[in-house]
Amino acid sequence: MSGDHENTAAPPLAGVRVLELGQLIAGPTCGALLASFGADVVKVEPPTGDPLRRWRSVGEGDSPWWRSLSRGKRLVTHDLRAPEGVAAVRQLALAADLLIENFRPGTLERLGLDPADLRREKPELIVVRVSGYGQDGPYRERPGFASVCEAFGGLRHVTGQPGEIPVRQNLSVGDTIAGWQAAIGALLALRARDRDGLGQTVDASIFESVFGLMEAALPEYDSGGGVRGPSGTTLTGIAGTNVYRCADGALVAIGANGDSIFRRLMVCIGREDIAEDPSVATNDDRLPRAEEFDAAIGAWCARRPAAEVLTDLVAAAVPASKVNTVEDLAADPHARARGLFEEHEVDGRAIRFPAPRPRLDRTPAPRLPLPGEIGDDARSVDQDWLGAGPASPDR
């Protein structure tokens, strides 16, 4: 089955206990990545379940999004509005190596789960805190979903067409990036604990994670280069990269950013005159004539179907790809050969989910089961982590 691996050694995070208190996307993305590589992740849901169970549902049952982010996690339920729920979560936190939460800053402290207090009892505990704006600063208590944090962090300003209202990708990019950054922080904290035995707090914010995608926009501004803005389907300061419509209506992305690649592209489209012109040998030389070159590439693509365009460009060693839909990727032979998907049975149907990445050749990610119902794993978690049966009535 595509995406399966034959493990040759224990996954790298085997034996690491993770308590996940987050809901929706950013915190659970961090937990999902850790679970993918062997951590024992116990997710605490409220009695009504994580709201993500109902986001983008397709038909009956839990949403595919929830199932994808919750693979391999063990599920318990506690009401953090009730003292007995907080007490039970505290027990689990003190049995964990790592606690993930993505509440608004200050919530853990108000609940009586202050990380500093927990570490007085368990100095080696690592607490990963994911929020919109971070744990300190004047905006710390503002609610922050990906949409607003992508705007605050600068990403929206460079997305879309010049002069128009910025667009968003139809994805929660900020949440996912923050979850990945939180997971990196968790791994760094685990590595530091290996040296000195002490835990610490990882403070990951969505807006700062988004700002980390902004490349050199700030030093460019400080250096007098102005404020980088949206550039549509092109890339500011680079000639020879764009998306072009082919004769059959399909879109092809071409990235002829390098000098030798640009020359090969011009030869491929029959413009040897440009390829051999020493006055456009470098990117800086080409920038003043970027629109002229773009028009030539576009005209060449417009006369050919996408398959022919790609065949010619691949033969010329010019980076290019069809602008794929998820349907295209699902059928693509390279994606299948790479094991990009893993298949699970859901309500009698074979459903594909993204396989964990990156790939490790000696300690690969194990295949993880889909999540169950709310509170399904309460007994096994109590037995494994606390050495007891369920001790709280709110599970």
C-alpha positions in Angstrom: 0.0 0.0 0.0 1.3 3.4 -0.9 2.9 5.3 2.0 3.6 2.2 4.1 7.1 1.6 5.5 8.8 -1.5 6.8 10.4 -0.2 10.0 14.0 -1.2 10.6 14.3 0.5 14.1 12.1 2.2 16.7 10.8 5.6 15.5 12.9 8.5 16.8 10.4 9.7 19.4 9.3 6.3 20.7 8.9 6.6 24.5 8.3 10.3 24.5 5.0 11.2 26.3 3.1 14.2 24.9 -0.1 15.7 26.4 -2.0 17.8 23.9 -4.5 20.3 25.2 -4.8 22.3 22.0 -7.8 22.4 19.7 -8.4 23.1 16.1 -5.2 23.4 14.1 -1.9 25.0 15.3 -1.3 23.0 18.5 -2.7 19.8 17.1 -0.4 20.1 14.0 2.5 20.1 16.4 1.1 17.0 18.2 0.5 15.3 14.9 4.1 15.7 13.7 5.4 14.4 17.0 2.9 11.4 16.9 4.0 10.7 13.3 7.5 9.9 14.5 6.6 7.7 17.4 5.6 10.0 20.4 2.8 8.7 22.6 0.4 11.7 22.1 -2.6 11.9 24.4 -5.1 14.4 23.3 -7.5 16.0 25.8 -10.8 17.0 24.3 -13.7 18.8 26.0 -16.8 16.7 26.6 -18.2 18.0 23.3 -15.1 17.1 21.3 -12.5 19.2 19.4 -14.5 21.6 17.1 -12.2 20.4 14.2 -14.3 17.2 14.2 -17.0 19.2 12.5 -14.9 21.5 10.2 -15.2 20.7 6.5 -17.1 17.5 7.1 -17.9 15.4 4.1 -21.1 13.4 4.6 -21.7 11.8 8.0 -19.1 11.4 10.8 -16.0 13.2 11.7 -14.3 15.5 9.1 -11.3 14.2 7.1 -9.3 17.2 8.5 -9.8 16.0 12.0 -8.9 12.4 11.1 -5.8 13.5 9.3 -4.5 15.6 12.2 -5.4 13.1 14.9 -3.9 9.9 13.5 -2.0 7.9 16.2 -3.2 10.1 19.1 -5.0 8.6 22.1 -8.1 10.4 23.1 -9.4 11.3 26.5 -11.9 13.9 27.6 -11.8 16.3 30.5 -13.9 19.4 31.3 -11.3 22.1 32.1 -14.1 24.3 33.4 -14.5 21.8 36.3 -12.0 21.4 39.2 -12.0 17.6 38.8 -11.2 18.0 35.1 -8.3 20.3 35.8 -7.0 17.9 38.5 -7.1 15.0 36.1 -5.2 17.0 33.5 -2.6 18.0 36.0 -2.0 14.4 36.8 -1.4 13.6 33.2 0.8 16.7 32.7 3.1 15.5 35.5 3.3 12.1 33.8 4.2 13.6 30.5 7.5 14.6 29.0 6.0 17.4 27.0 2.7 19.5 27.2 1.3 21.2 24.1 -1.4 23.9 24.5 -2.7 26.6 22.1 -5.1 28.5 24.4 -5.0 32.3 24.7 -2.0 33.3 26.8 -2.8 33.2 30.5 -5.4 30.5 30.3 -3.2 27.8 31.7 -2.4 30.0 34.6 -6.0 30.8 35.3 -6.9 27.1 35.2 -4.2 26.3 37.9 -1.9 24.7 35.3 0.8 27.3 35.4 3.9 25.8 33.7 6.2 27.3 36.4 4.1 25.5 39.0 4.2 22.2 37.1 7.9 22.4 36.7 8.4 22.9 40.4 7.0 19.4 40.7 8.6 18.1 37.6 11.6 20.2 36.5 12.1 18.1 33.3 8.6 19.0 31.9 8.7 20.8 28.5 5.7 23.1 27.8 5.0 24.1 24.2 2.7 27.1 24.0 1.2 28.1 20.6 -0.7 31.4 20.3 -1.5 34.1 17.9 0.8 36.8 19.1 3.1 35.1 21.7 3.1 34.8 25.5 4.2 38.4 26.1 4.0 41.8 24.5 1.0 44.2 24.3 -1.0 42.0 22.0 -0.5 38.8 23.9 -4.2 38.4 24.8 -5.6 39.1 21.4 -7.3 36.2 19.8 -5.3 35.1 16.8 -6.5 32.7 14.0 -4.3 32.1 11.0 -6.3 34.6 8.9 -5.5 37.6 11.0 -2.0 36.5 11.9 -1.1 36.0 8.3 -2.2 39.7 7.8 -0.3 40.9 10.9 2.9 39.0 10.0 3.1 40.5 6.5 2.2 37.5 4.4 -1.1 38.8 3.1 0.5 42.1 1.9 2.7 40.2 -0.6 -0.1 37.9 -1.8 -2.2 38.6 -4.8 -2.3 41.2 -7.6 -0.8 44.7 -7.2 -3.4 47.3 -6.3 -6.1 44.7 -5.3 -7.3 43.4 -2.0 -4.8 40.7 -0.9 -6.0 37.1 -1.3 -5.5 34.2 1.0 -4.6 30.7 0.0 -7.5 28.3 0.7 -5.6 26.8 3.5 -4.7 27.7 7.1 -1.0 28.4 6.3 -0.3 30.3 9.4 -1.6 27.6 11.7 0.3 24.9 9.9 3.6 26.8 9.9 3.2 27.6 13.6 2.5 24.0 14.4 5.7 23.0 12.5 7.7 25.6 14.3 6.3 24.5 17.6 7.4 20.9 16.8 10.9 22.1 16.0 10.9 24.0 19.3 9.8 20.8 21.1 12.6 18.8 19.6 15.2 21.5 20.5 13.9 21.5 24.1 14.1 17.7 24.2 17.7 17.8 22.9 18.6 20.4 25.5 17.0 18.3 28.2 19.2 15.4 27.1 22.2 17.5 28.2 21.0 19.0 31.5 17.8 17.2 32.5 15.7 20.4 32.6 12.6 21.3 30.8 11.6 24.8 29.5 8.9 26.7 27.7 8.6 26.8 23.9 6.8 30.0 22.9 5.6 29.7 19.3 3.3 32.4 17.8 1.4 32.2 14.5 2.4 35.8 13.5 6.1 35.2 14.1 6.0 31.9 12.2 4.4 33.7 9.3 7.0 36.5 9.5 9.6 33.7 9.2 8.3 33.1 5.6 9.0 36.8 4.6 12.6 36.0 3.5 14.7 39.2 3.3 11.7 41.7 3.0 12.8 43.5 6.2 16.5 43.9 5.5 15.6 44.9 1.9 13.4 47.7 3.4 16.1 48.8 5.8 18.6 48.9 3.0 16.5 51.2 0.9 14.8 48.7 -1.3 11.3 49.8 -0.3 8.4 47.7 0.9 8.0 44.5 -1.0 4.4 44.1 -2.3 2.3 41.6 -4.2 3.5 40.7 -7.7 0.7 38.5 -9.0 2.1 35.3 -10.5 5.7 36.6 -10.8 8.5 37.1 -8.2 9.8 40.6 -7.5 13.3 41.1 -8.9 13.4 37.8 -10.9 12.9 37.5 -14.6 11.8 34.3 -16.3 9.4 32.8 -13.7 5.6 32.9 -14.1 2.5 30.8 -14.8 1.4 30.4 -18.4 -1.8 29.2 -20.0 -1.4 26.5 -22.6 -3.5 25.8 -25.7 -5.7 23.3 -23.8 -6.4 25.7 -21.0 -4.1 24.0 -18.5 -1.6 26.2 -16.5 2.1 25.5 -16.4 4.5 27.1 -14.0 8.0 27.8 -15.3 11.0 28.8 -13.2 13.9 29.9 -15.4 15.6 31.9 -12.7 19.2 30.9 -13.4 21.2 32.3 -16.2 22.0 29.0 -17.9 18.4 27.8 -17.4 17.1 31.0 -19.0 19.3 30.4 -22.0 18.0 26.8 -22.4 14.4 28.1 -22.1 15.0 30.6 -24.9 16.5 27.9 -27.2 13.5 25.6 -26.3 11.0 28.2 -27.4 12.9 29.0 -30.6 14.3 32.3 -29.4 18.0 31.7 -30.0 18.4 35.4 -30.6 17.7 36.1 -27.0 19.6 33.1 -25.7 22.8 34.3 -27.5 22.3 38.0 -26.6 25.2 39.0 -24.3 23.2 42.1 -23.1 20.8 39.8 -21.2 23.2 37.3 -19.8 22.4 37.9 -16.2 19.2 38.3 -14.2 19.9 42.0 -13.6 20.4 42.5 -17.3 17.1 40.8 -18.0 14.9 42.6 -15.5 14.3 45.7 -17.6 13.0 43.5 -20.4 11.2 41.0 -18.2 7.7 41.7 -19.7 9.1 41.2 -23.2 10.5 37.8 -22.3 7.4 36.9 -20.4 5.2 37.6 -23.5 7.5 35.4 -25.7 7.2 32.5 -23.3 3.5 33.0 -22.9 3.0 33.0 -26.7 4.9 29.8 -27.1 2.9 28.0 -24.4 -0.4 29.3 -25.8 0.2 27.5 -29.1 0.8 24.1 -27.5 -1.1 21.7 -25.1 0.4 21.5 -21.6 1.7 17.9 -22.1 3.8 19.0 -25.1 5.0 22.1 -23.2 6.1 20.0 -20.3 7.8 17.3 -22.5 9.9 20.0 -24.2 10.8 21.8 -21.1 11.8 18.7 -19.2 13.9 17.6 -22.1 15.6 21.0 -22.0 16.2 20.7 -18.2 14.0 23.8 -17.5 12.1 23.6 -14.2 8.4 23.4 -15.0 5.2 21.8 -13.7 1.5 21.8 -14.5 -0.4 23.7 -11.8 -1.8 20.5 -10.2 -5.1 20.1 -8.4 -5.3 17.5 -5.6 -7.0 15.3 -8.1 -3.9 15.6 -10.4 -1.6 14.7 -7.5 -3.7 11.7 -6.5 -3.1 10.2 -9.9 0.5 11.3 -10.4 3.0 8.5 -10.8 5.8 10.4 -9.0 3.6 11.2 -6.0 2.6 7.6 -5.8 6.2 6.3 -6.2 7.2 8.7 -3.4 4.5 7.2 -1.1 2.9 10.6 -0.7 -0.3 9.0 0.5 -1.4 6.4 3.0 -4.8 4.7 2.6 -7.2 4.0 5.4 -10.7 2.5 5.4 -13.3 5.0 6.5 -17.0 3.8 6.6 -16.2 1.1 4.1 -14.4 3.4 1.7 -10.7 3.6 0.9 -9.6 7.1 1.8 -6.1 8.5 1.2 -4.4 10.8 3.7 -1.1 12.6 3.5 1.8 10.4 4.6 4.1 11.8 7.3 7.1 13.8 6.1 10.0 14.1 6.0 11.1 10.5 5.1 13.7 8.9 7.3 15.4 5.8 5.9 16.4 4.1 9.1 13.7 5.2 11.6 10.8 6.1 9.3 7.4 7.2 10.6 5.2 4.3 11.6 1.8 3.8 10.1 -0.7 5.3 12.5 -4.4 4.4 13.0 -7.2 6.9 12.5 -8.6 8.4 15.7 -11.6 7.0 17.5 -14.5 8.5 19.3 -14.4 11.1 22.1 -12.7 9.6 25.2 -12.0 6.2 23.6 -8.6 5.8 25.2 -9.2 6.9 28.7 -8.6 3.5 30.3 -5.5 2.7 28.4 -4.0 6.1 29.1 -4.6 5.9 32.8 -3.1 2.4 32.9 0.0 3.3 30.9 0.6 6.8 32.3 -0.8 6.7 35.8 -0.9 3.0 36.6 -4.6 3.1 37.4 -8.0 2.8 36.0 -10.1 5.9 35.1 -10.1 8.2 38.1 -12.3 11.0 36.9 -16.1 10.9 36.0 -15.7 13.4 33.2 -14.0 11.0 30.8 
